Amino acid sequence: MIAESIYHLLKRAGPVARACLDGLGHRAQLAKLEFAEMRDRITSSLLMGVIALILSLLGGIALTFAIAAAVWHLEHRGLWLGLLTLVYFVAAGVLAMVMIKRLKTLEFLPETSRQLNEDRVCLGALLHEDKTSSATAP
């Protein structure tokens, strides 16, 4: 009820207030849409990531057993398995660094932010125009 009275008050306030109100409504709808898309993308990415992690772990275990079986008769089998472990750790470190780099560049609602910035510039121009026209009016 209070929101409706504020809405009607702003509707009668003039064209700038109406433009602000309509713009905010449109931007809220855009933010809601972008947020839903981001949520869906994150959910599907997490699900694929978990499945890839499980399959990678199973493959890594199978690979380790296969290499261990292949070098078990050698005198330096401990060195081979230690090098294999080192390769696993290096690969995990590289993947962690790539993941951190990607997360640092993640933008939250980029299109909504861009359009809100454009709205701010447009409203600033409108308000500046109103001030100059009212100052020159007799």
C-alpha positions, -999 to 999 in steps of 0.1 A, spaced: 0 0 0 28 24 8 47 14 -23 15 21 -44 11 56 -29 48 63 -35 44 50 -71 14 73 -77 31 103 -61 61 98 -84 38 93 -114 24 128 -108 58 143 -101 67 150 -137 84 135 -167 118 131 -151 104 112 -121 83 90 -145 114 83 -166 133 74 -134 106 51 -122 101 34 -155 139 31 -160 143 15 -125 115 -9 -133 131 -20 -165 165 -23 -149 151 -44 -121 135 -67 -147 169 -69 -165 187 -76 -133 163 -104 -124 167 -120 -158 205 -117 -157 205 -131 -122 184 -161 -133 207 -168 -162 238 -165 -140 222 -189 -114 214 -214 -141 249 -212 -156 266 -215 -122 244 -245 -112 251 -264 -145 288 -255 -143 290 -268 -107 272 -300 -116 295 -306 -146 325 -298 -124 316 -323 -98 310 -350 -124 344 -341 -141 361 -342 -107 347 -377 -99 356 -390 -134 391 -375 -131 397 -390 -97 386 -425 -110 408 -420 -141 438 -409 -120 434 -439 -96 433 -462 -126 463 -445 -142 483 -447 -110 475 -484 -106 484 -490 -143 517 -472 -140 525 -489 -107 518 -523 -122 540 -515 -152 570 -503 -131 566 -526 -101 593 -550 -113 618 -521 -117 643 -512 -90 633 -474 -91 595 -479 -88 594 -455 -59 610 -428 -80 585 -434 -108 555 -432 -85 570 -401 -67 573 -383 -101 538 -393 -110 526 -377 -77 546 -346 -85 529 -344 -119 495 -346 -102 503 -318 -78 517 -295 -105 486 -301 -127 463 -294 -97 483 -262 -89 480 -249 -125 443 -256 -126 438 -238 -93 457 -207 -106 435 -207 -138 404 -210 -116 414 -181 -94 422 -160 -125 388 -167 -139 370 -159 -107 388 -126 -104 375 -115 -138 339 -126 -131 314 -97 -134 282 -95 -115 253 -84 -137 274 -67 -164 246 -56 -187 225 -42 -159 255 -23 -146 262 -9 -180 226 2 -186 223 17 -151 255 38 -159 240 49 -192 208 59 -173 228 79 -148 245 98 -176 211 104 -194 194 116 -162 224 139 -154 220 154 -189 182 158 -184 187 174 -150 214 197 -163 191 207 -192 162 214 -168 184 237 -146 196 256 -176 162 260 -191 146 272 -158 175 296 -153 169 313 -187 131 313 -184 116 348 -176 
